[in-house]
Amino acid sequence: MRGNAIVPCKAVHGPVSREVRNRRLATSTKSKSFCSEDRKVWEPARHLCLLLLLLVSVMASACGLYDRDEYKAIVTVGKRSLTAEQLKREMRRLVADQEIVSEDKAQLRRILVERIVDHLLVLEYGREKGITVSQEEIDSVVREIRQDYEQADFQEILLKRCISLEEWKEGLRDQILTRKIIESVLQSVPPPTTQEIRAYFDIHSHEFKNPPMVKVRQVVTRTKREAQGLLRRLSEGERMEELALHHSIAPDGKMKGEIGWIRQGEMEEEVEKVIFSLPVGRLSPIVETSYGFHIFQVVSKRPEGAHFLPEVASEIERKLFSQRWEEFFSEWLKKIRDVFPVSINQDLLEKLEWA
């Protein structure tokens, strides 16, 4: 969480349009040196930037610029502090990344500040324990992420978020470091025992029930007239498998019309009403959907039923482990507040306009 850097010349030149930026880029690729015309523009601007920086430094010292509220620390955790601008940036990032919503602005501000303080506590603990992130770790994650994007798409994402590649890498470094610190803390949390998994299953067995299921074949046509012709042939004794293979327009026609097992709640309502009411082996009437005209045949049925413990043991273990981690981490955060003092300037916080 670095302070805002003063960028020379940004205030002098102002925003640069895409056309101008592209023209400069094209010029820079033709020659490594500035042309004489560019020097005429750059040299005065460079001197003006240096002069502006000197003036800002002198005015800051003489007039107490750094005593203004935006330069004062609002949140301090251990040896880390956030000014108003830094805190606003972190709050906006949290809202964007985690989609935190609240109609009460004061409540939302409190939630955001609490999360930021928790994050700073984690980083302070990591600093004290000497937990760091190497450049090799960052580069490895960057390569892995960038594999999923074309170069142009990746740059477009950075532009939309108004951040540079280096700022993005710095945020990534912070995420990797936070994860390493939390993982080191949670190493001491024991996994749930077999007895605890069984006890959870006995109490919550109703959570692991299978809904009713049917195994279905179908044949699908483009027109109702085609479907009526196939339904007549099925009624006369021809097999659904053969008709689906040669006449169905659905992809499952290649598998003789077999859709497989369908859980109740997975299909369109008008289709489910038909297939779950059919006895095994019975043909359905013609059902029209957005895909065409269907004839269904139920091959097999499974009633609602419960899973056995071995089938869901891994799922229960993950759930119990996650609950245990959350409880342990919450208590751990409370304890380290006694180690790393937290100070919040409430007067400045109430004046903060960040949304």
KEROZA-139103 format. One record per residue (C-alpha): residue number from 1; residue in three letters; z, x, y. Coordinates in nm, 3 decimals. Example, Ala and Ser with C-alpha at 12.3 -4.5 7.8 and 13.67 -1.06 7.14 Angstrom:
% KEROZA-139103
(1, 'ALA', (0.780, 1.230, -0.450))
(2, 'SER', (0.714, 1.367, -0.106))
END
This chain:
% KEROZA-139103
(1, 'MET', (0.000, 0.000, 0.000))
(2, 'ARG', (-0.132, 0.218, 0.276))
(3, 'GLY', (-0.122, 0.159, 0.648))
(4, 'ASN', (-0.430, 0.060, 0.840))
(5, 'ALA', (-0.647, 0.362, 0.922))
(6, 'ILE', (-0.819, 0.390, 1.259))
(7, 'VAL', (-1.193, 0.417, 1.193))
(8, 'PRO', (-1.366, 0.627, 1.465))
(9, 'CYS', (-1.677, 0.479, 1.625))
(10, 'LYS', (-1.638, 0.133, 1.471))
(11, 'ALA', (-1.522, -0.009, 1.802))
(12, 'VAL', (-1.796, 0.177, 1.990))
(13, 'HIS', (-2.095, 0.082, 1.780))
(14, 'GLY', (-1.982, -0.264, 1.672))
(15, 'PRO', (-2.117, -0.452, 1.364))
(16, 'VAL', (-2.444, -0.325, 1.222))
(17, 'SER', (-2.704, -0.571, 1.094))
(18, 'ARG', (-2.858, -0.541, 0.745))
(19, 'GLU', (-3.198, -0.458, 0.904))
(20, 'VAL', (-3.056, -0.174, 1.115))
(21, 'ARG', (-2.847, -0.047, 0.821))
(22, 'ASN', (-3.154, -0.039, 0.595))
(23, 'ARG', (-3.358, 0.138, 0.865))
(24, 'ARG', (-3.087, 0.404, 0.900))
(25, 'LEU', (-3.067, 0.443, 0.524))
(26, 'ALA', (-3.445, 0.488, 0.501))
(27, 'THR', (-3.434, 0.748, 0.778))
(28, 'SER', (-3.150, 0.942, 0.616))
(29, 'THR', (-3.339, 0.971, 0.287))
(30, 'LYS', (-3.638, 1.136, 0.456))
(31, 'SER', (-3.440, 1.424, 0.607))
(32, 'LYS', (-3.090, 1.561, 0.568))
(33, 'SER', (-3.065, 1.647, 0.940))
(34, 'PHE', (-3.047, 1.419, 1.242))
(35, 'CYS', (-3.364, 1.383, 1.442))
(36, 'SER', (-3.340, 1.473, 1.812))
(37, 'GLU', (-3.329, 1.105, 1.911))
(38, 'ASP', (-3.038, 1.039, 1.674))
(39, 'ARG', (-2.848, 1.336, 1.820))
(40, 'LYS', (-2.887, 1.193, 2.170))
(41, 'VAL', (-2.718, 0.873, 2.052))
(42, 'TRP', (-2.460, 1.032, 1.821))
(43, 'GLU', (-2.326, 1.316, 2.034))
(44, 'PRO', (-2.213, 1.102, 2.332))
(45, 'ALA', (-2.073, 0.841, 2.093))
(46, 'ARG', (-1.879, 1.106, 1.902))
(47, 'HIS', (-1.726, 1.244, 2.222))
(48, 'LEU', (-1.645, 0.892, 2.339))
(49, 'CYS', (-1.471, 0.818, 2.006))
(50, 'LEU', (-1.258, 1.132, 2.038))
(51, 'LEU', (-1.171, 1.040, 2.394))
(52, 'LEU', (-1.071, 0.688, 2.287))
(53, 'LEU', (-0.850, 0.824, 2.009))
(54, 'LEU', (-0.677, 1.058, 2.255))
(55, 'LEU', (-0.625, 0.771, 2.499))
(56, 'VAL', (-0.478, 0.549, 2.225))
(57, 'SER', (-0.236, 0.825, 2.122))
(58, 'VAL', (-0.126, 0.889, 2.483))
(59, 'MET', (-0.086, 0.518, 2.560))
(60, 'ALA', (0.105, 0.460, 2.238))
(61, 'SER', (0.353, 0.732, 2.325))
(62, 'ALA', (0.384, 0.647, 2.695))
(63, 'CYS', (0.389, 0.269, 2.676))
(64, 'GLY', (0.577, 0.211, 2.349))
(65, 'LEU', (0.275, 0.064, 2.166))
(66, 'TYR', (0.433, 0.133, 1.828))
(67, 'ASP', (0.740, -0.065, 1.931))
(68, 'ARG', (0.535, -0.386, 1.919))
(69, 'ASP', (0.613, -0.635, 1.642))
(70, 'GLU', (0.295, -0.568, 1.443))
(71, 'TYR', (0.399, -0.204, 1.397))
(72, 'LYS', (0.754, -0.281, 1.286))
(73, 'ALA', (0.851, -0.307, 0.920))
(74, 'ILE', (0.901, -0.666, 0.808))
(75, 'VAL', (0.971, -0.593, 0.442))
(76, 'THR', (1.143, -0.279, 0.315))
(77, 'VAL', (1.210, -0.210, -0.052))
(78, 'GLY', (1.369, 0.125, -0.131))
(79, 'LYS', (1.147, 0.382, 0.041))
(80, 'ARG', (0.849, 0.146, 0.083))
(81, 'SER', (0.787, -0.063, 0.394))
(82, 'LEU', (0.526, -0.316, 0.501))
(83, 'THR', (0.429, -0.387, 0.861))
(84, 'ALA', (0.305, -0.725, 0.978))
(85, 'GLU', (-0.062, -0.633, 0.921))
(86, 'GLN', (0.007, -0.489, 0.576))
(87, 'LEU', (0.213, -0.793, 0.476))
(88, 'LYS', (-0.056, -1.034, 0.599))
(89, 'ARG', (-0.317, -0.849, 0.395))
(90, 'GLU', (-0.104, -0.865, 0.079))
(91, 'MET', (-0.027, -1.235, 0.129))
(92, 'ARG', (-0.395, -1.322, 0.173))
(93, 'ARG', (-0.486, -1.119, -0.134))
(94, 'LEU', (-0.225, -1.300, -0.344))
(95, 'VAL', (-0.350, -1.641, -0.234))
(96, 'ALA', (-0.710, -1.544, -0.313))
(97, 'ASP', (-0.640, -1.376, -0.647))
(98, 'GLN', (-0.380, -1.613, -0.789))
(99, 'GLU', (-0.491, -1.937, -0.620))
(100, 'ILE', (-0.138, -2.019, -0.506))
(101, 'VAL', (-0.132, -2.354, -0.327))
(102, 'SER', (0.143, -2.534, -0.135))
(103, 'GLU', (0.129, -2.789, 0.146))
(104, 'ASP', (0.459, -2.653, 0.282))
(105, 'LYS', (0.364, -2.334, 0.471))
(106, 'ALA', (0.723, -2.212, 0.489))
(107, 'GLN', (0.765, -2.257, 0.114))
(108, 'LEU', (0.433, -2.083, 0.045))
(109, 'ARG', (0.533, -1.790, 0.268))
(110, 'ARG', (0.864, -1.759, 0.083))
(111, 'ILE', (0.692, -1.760, -0.259))
(112, 'LEU', (0.440, -1.496, -0.151))
(113, 'VAL', (0.703, -1.267, 0.001))
(114, 'GLU', (0.917, -1.294, -0.314))
(115, 'ARG', (0.622, -1.189, -0.530))
(116, 'ILE', (0.538, -0.900, -0.298))
(117, 'VAL', (0.902, -0.782, -0.306))
(118, 'ASP', (0.899, -0.801, -0.688))
(119, 'HIS', (0.585, -0.588, -0.693))
(120, 'LEU', (0.739, -0.329, -0.460))
(121, 'LEU', (1.051, -0.316, -0.679))
(122, 'VAL', (0.834, -0.239, -0.981))
(123, 'LEU', (0.653, 0.039, -0.793))
(124, 'GLU', (0.980, 0.189, -0.669))
(125, 'TYR', (1.116, 0.195, -1.024))
(126, 'GLY', (0.799, 0.368, -1.140))
(127, 'ARG', (0.825, 0.626, -0.863))
(128, 'GLU', (1.182, 0.708, -0.958))
(129, 'LYS', (1.091, 0.738, -1.328))
(130, 'GLY', (0.790, 0.957, -1.251))
(131, 'ILE', (0.534, 0.711, -1.391))
(132, 'THR', (0.188, 0.789, -1.252))
(133, 'VAL', (-0.179, 0.713, -1.311))
(134, 'SER', (-0.424, 0.999, -1.365))
(135, 'GLN', (-0.772, 1.011, -1.216))
(136, 'GLU', (-0.911, 1.011, -1.571))
(137, 'GLU', (-0.739, 0.676, -1.640))
(138, 'ILE', (-0.886, 0.523, -1.325))
(139, 'ASP', (-1.236, 0.657, -1.395))
(140, 'SER', (-1.222, 0.523, -1.751))
(141, 'VAL', (-1.135, 0.171, -1.635))
(142, 'VAL', (-1.397, 0.186, -1.357))
(143, 'ARG', (-1.668, 0.279, -1.609))
(144, 'GLU', (-1.560, -0.002, -1.839))
(145, 'ILE', (-1.569, -0.261, -1.559))
(146, 'ARG', (-1.899, -0.145, -1.412))
(147, 'GLN', (-2.072, -0.171, -1.749))
(148, 'ASP', (-2.064, -0.548, -1.705))
(149, 'TYR', (-2.250, -0.539, -1.370))
(150, 'GLU', (-2.579, -0.418, -1.231))
(151, 'GLN', (-2.532, -0.175, -0.942))
(152, 'ALA', (-2.666, -0.425, -0.687))
(153, 'ASP', (-2.441, -0.704, -0.820))
(154, 'PHE', (-2.137, -0.477, -0.808))
(155, 'GLN', (-2.207, -0.379, -0.445))
(156, 'GLU', (-2.260, -0.745, -0.355))
(157, 'ILE', (-1.916, -0.834, -0.493))
(158, 'LEU', (-1.754, -0.562, -0.281))
(159, 'LEU', (-1.941, -0.683, 0.027))
(160, 'LYS', (-1.825, -1.042, -0.028))
(161, 'ARG', (-1.464, -0.923, -0.050))
(162, 'CYS', (-1.513, -0.703, 0.258))
(163, 'ILE', (-1.378, -0.391, 0.088))
(164, 'SER', (-1.520, -0.047, 0.024))
(165, 'LEU', (-1.553, 0.116, -0.317))
(166, 'GLU', (-1.259, 0.345, -0.240))
(167, 'GLU', (-1.039, 0.052, -0.134))
(168, 'TRP', (-1.130, -0.129, -0.456))
(169, 'LYS', (-1.041, 0.182, -0.660))
(170, 'GLU', (-0.710, 0.208, -0.479))
(171, 'GLY', (-0.629, -0.155, -0.568))
(172, 'LEU', (-0.732, -0.085, -0.926))
(173, 'ARG', (-0.505, 0.220, -0.938))
(174, 'ASP', (-0.218, 0.000, -0.819))
(175, 'GLN', (-0.289, -0.255, -1.095))
(176, 'ILE', (-0.305, 0.011, -1.369))
(177, 'LEU', (0.018, 0.170, -1.243))
(178, 'THR', (0.198, -0.166, -1.230))
(179, 'ARG', (0.090, -0.244, -1.586))
(180, 'LYS', (0.210, 0.097, -1.712))
(181, 'ILE', (0.549, 0.052, -1.546))
(182, 'ILE', (0.599, -0.300, -1.686))
(183, 'GLU', (0.492, -0.190, -2.034))
(184, 'SER', (0.748, 0.093, -2.023))
(185, 'VAL', (1.019, -0.156, -1.923))
(186, 'LEU', (0.930, -0.408, -2.196))
(187, 'GLN', (0.927, -0.149, -2.475))
(188, 'SER', (1.296, -0.214, -2.528))
(189, 'VAL', (1.241, -0.587, -2.596))
(190, 'PRO', (1.274, -0.648, -2.973))
(191, 'PRO', (1.016, -0.866, -3.150))
(192, 'PRO', (1.125, -1.204, -3.292))
(193, 'THR', (1.262, -1.194, -3.646))
(194, 'THR', (1.124, -1.384, -3.944))
(195, 'GLN', (1.426, -1.615, -3.927))
(196, 'GLU', (1.359, -1.694, -3.561))
(197, 'ILE', (0.992, -1.770, -3.634))
(198, 'ARG', (1.088, -2.003, -3.921))
(199, 'ALA', (1.354, -2.177, -3.708))
(200, 'TYR', (1.100, -2.239, -3.431))
(201, 'PHE', (0.852, -2.381, -3.682))
(202, 'ASP', (1.113, -2.616, -3.830))
(203, 'ILE', (1.204, -2.754, -3.488))
(204, 'HIS', (0.848, -2.769, -3.346))
(205, 'SER', (0.643, -2.848, -3.656))
(206, 'HIS', (0.490, -3.149, -3.475))
(207, 'GLU', (0.314, -2.902, -3.242))
(208, 'PHE', (0.112, -2.760, -3.530))
(209, 'LYS', (-0.055, -3.071, -3.668))
(210, 'ASN', (-0.428, -3.095, -3.732))
(211, 'PRO', (-0.604, -3.397, -3.580))
(212, 'PRO', (-0.821, -3.614, -3.808))
(213, 'MET', (-1.148, -3.441, -3.902))
(214, 'VAL', (-1.483, -3.548, -4.048))
(215, 'LYS', (-1.766, -3.345, -4.201))
(216, 'VAL', (-2.099, -3.491, -4.087))
(217, 'ARG', (-2.473, -3.469, -4.136))
(218, 'GLN', (-2.724, -3.606, -3.887))
(219, 'VAL', (-3.092, -3.651, -3.821))
(220, 'VAL', (-3.208, -3.670, -3.458))
(221, 'THR', (-3.540, -3.801, -3.328))
(222, 'ARG', (-3.705, -3.828, -2.986))
(223, 'THR', (-3.783, -4.199, -3.007))
(224, 'LYS', (-3.604, -4.504, -3.142))
(225, 'ARG', (-3.911, -4.601, -3.341))
(226, 'GLU', (-3.900, -4.269, -3.533))
(227, 'ALA', (-3.528, -4.319, -3.601))
(228, 'GLN', (-3.590, -4.673, -3.731))
(229, 'GLY', (-3.853, -4.541, -3.970))
(230, 'LEU', (-3.621, -4.269, -4.104))
(231, 'LEU', (-3.330, -4.514, -4.138))
(232, 'ARG', (-3.551, -4.743, -4.348))
(233, 'ARG', (-3.649, -4.451, -4.574))
(234, 'LEU', (-3.281, -4.352, -4.612))
(235, 'SER', (-3.194, -4.711, -4.704))
(236, 'GLU', (-3.462, -4.697, -4.972))
(237, 'GLY', (-3.296, -4.396, -5.134))
(238, 'GLU', (-3.442, -4.083, -4.973))
(239, 'ARG', (-3.194, -3.803, -4.911))
(240, 'MET', (-3.056, -3.727, -4.562))
(241, 'GLU', (-3.078, -3.350, -4.632))
(242, 'GLU', (-3.455, -3.359, -4.687))
(243, 'LEU', (-3.534, -3.589, -4.397))
(244, 'ALA', (-3.317, -3.383, -4.159))
(245, 'LEU', (-3.487, -3.060, -4.273))
(246, 'HIS', (-3.838, -3.192, -4.204))
(247, 'HIS', (-3.793, -3.443, -3.921))
(248, 'SER', (-3.479, -3.369, -3.716))
(249, 'ILE', (-3.529, -3.216, -3.369))
(250, 'ALA', (-3.170, -3.084, -3.362))
(251, 'PRO', (-3.102, -2.713, -3.439))
(252, 'ASP', (-2.885, -2.816, -3.737))
(253, 'GLY', (-3.197, -2.966, -3.898))
(254, 'LYS', (-3.263, -2.621, -4.045))
(255, 'MET', (-2.929, -2.655, -4.226))
(256, 'LYS', (-3.029, -2.994, -4.367))
(257, 'GLY', (-2.857, -3.174, -4.081))
(258, 'GLU', (-2.506, -3.048, -4.156))
(259, 'ILE', (-2.293, -3.023, -3.841))
(260, 'GLY', (-1.975, -2.916, -4.020))
(261, 'TRP', (-1.616, -3.025, -3.956))
(262, 'ILE', (-1.552, -3.212, -3.631))
(263, 'ARG', (-1.203, -3.261, -3.484))
(264, 'GLN', (-1.125, -3.588, -3.316))
(265, 'GLY', (-1.173, -3.539, -2.944))
(266, 'GLU', (-1.457, -3.285, -2.966))
(267, 'MET', (-1.759, -3.517, -2.947))
(268, 'GLU', (-1.884, -3.777, -2.701))
(269, 'GLU', (-1.683, -4.099, -2.715))
(270, 'GLU', (-1.970, -4.320, -2.836))
(271, 'VAL', (-2.044, -4.077, -3.120))
(272, 'GLU', (-1.678, -4.045, -3.226))
(273, 'LYS', (-1.635, -4.422, -3.245))
(274, 'VAL', (-1.913, -4.432, -3.501))
(275, 'ILE', (-1.846, -4.126, -3.718))
(276, 'PHE', (-1.468, -4.171, -3.745))
(277, 'SER', (-1.508, -4.535, -3.847))
(278, 'LEU', (-1.764, -4.465, -4.122))
(279, 'PRO', (-1.659, -4.445, -4.489))
(280, 'VAL', (-1.769, -4.130, -4.675))
(281, 'GLY', (-2.137, -4.154, -4.777))
(282, 'ARG', (-2.219, -4.449, -4.551))
(283, 'LEU', (-2.510, -4.427, -4.304))
(284, 'SER', (-2.451, -4.509, -3.939))
(285, 'PRO', (-2.663, -4.738, -3.726))
(286, 'ILE', (-2.889, -4.562, -3.474))
(287, 'VAL', (-2.685, -4.403, -3.191))
(288, 'GLU', (-2.856, -4.313, -2.865))
(289, 'THR', (-2.728, -4.014, -2.663))
(290, 'SER', (-2.878, -3.783, -2.399))
(291, 'TYR', (-3.009, -3.565, -2.685))
(292, 'GLY', (-3.208, -3.837, -2.862))
(293, 'PHE', (-3.158, -4.100, -3.135))
(294, 'HIS', (-2.909, -4.010, -3.409))
(295, 'ILE', (-2.838, -4.128, -3.762))
(296, 'PHE', (-2.509, -3.997, -3.902))
(297, 'GLN', (-2.369, -3.969, -4.251))
(298, 'VAL', (-2.007, -3.872, -4.320))
(299, 'VAL', (-1.985, -3.620, -4.605))
(300, 'SER', (-1.607, -3.576, -4.617))
(301, 'LYS', (-1.286, -3.662, -4.430))
(302, 'ARG', (-0.953, -3.497, -4.362))
(303, 'PRO', (-0.658, -3.703, -4.239))
(304, 'GLU', (-0.418, -3.582, -3.974))
(305, 'GLY', (-0.189, -3.319, -4.125))
(306, 'ALA', (0.044, -3.029, -4.055))
(307, 'HIS', (-0.020, -2.656, -4.085))
(308, 'PHE', (0.192, -2.448, -4.319))
(309, 'LEU', (0.414, -2.173, -4.172))
(310, 'PRO', (0.196, -1.877, -4.289))
(311, 'GLU', (-0.101, -2.026, -4.102))
(312, 'VAL', (0.079, -2.035, -3.766))
(313, 'ALA', (0.335, -1.752, -3.796))
(314, 'SER', (0.133, -1.512, -3.577))
(315, 'GLU', (0.090, -1.778, -3.309))
(316, 'ILE', (0.464, -1.850, -3.305))
(317, 'GLU', (0.546, -1.480, -3.292))
(318, 'ARG', (0.325, -1.431, -2.984))
(319, 'LYS', (0.479, -1.733, -2.814))
(320, 'LEU', (0.838, -1.621, -2.878))
(321, 'PHE', (0.758, -1.264, -2.775))
(322, 'SER', (0.606, -1.388, -2.448))
(323, 'GLN', (0.911, -1.603, -2.372))
(324, 'ARG', (1.142, -1.310, -2.446))
(325, 'TRP', (0.941, -1.078, -2.219))
(326, 'GLU', (0.954, -1.325, -1.930))
(327, 'GLU', (1.331, -1.374, -1.962))
(328, 'PHE', (1.400, -1.000, -1.993))
(329, 'PHE', (1.171, -0.911, -1.701))
(330, 'SER', (1.330, -1.174, -1.474))
(331, 'GLU', (1.679, -1.036, -1.544))
(332, 'TRP', (1.557, -0.678, -1.506))
(333, 'LEU', (1.419, -0.753, -1.159))
(334, 'LYS', (1.757, -0.893, -1.053))
(335, 'LYS', (1.933, -0.577, -1.172))
(336, 'ILE', (1.706, -0.329, -0.994))
(337, 'ARG', (1.762, -0.508, -0.662))
(338, 'ASP', (2.104, -0.339, -0.673))
(339, 'VAL', (1.933, -0.002, -0.720))
(340, 'PHE', (1.661, -0.039, -0.456))
(341, 'PRO', (1.787, -0.224, -0.146))
(342, 'VAL', (1.564, -0.501, -0.013))
(343, 'SER', (1.550, -0.574, 0.359))
(344, 'ILE', (1.346, -0.853, 0.522))
(345, 'ASN', (1.326, -0.904, 0.898))
(346, 'GLN', (1.348, -1.283, 0.902))
(347, 'ASP', (1.283, -1.312, 1.277))
(348, 'LEU', (0.953, -1.128, 1.251))
(349, 'LEU', (0.865, -1.307, 0.927))
(350, 'GLU', (0.902, -1.649, 1.088))
(351, 'LYS', (0.668, -1.542, 1.371))
(352, 'LEU', (0.406, -1.412, 1.126))
(353, 'GLU', (0.076, -1.599, 1.139))
(354, 'TRP', (-0.124, -1.506, 0.831))
(355, 'ALA', (-0.307, -1.816, 0.700))
END
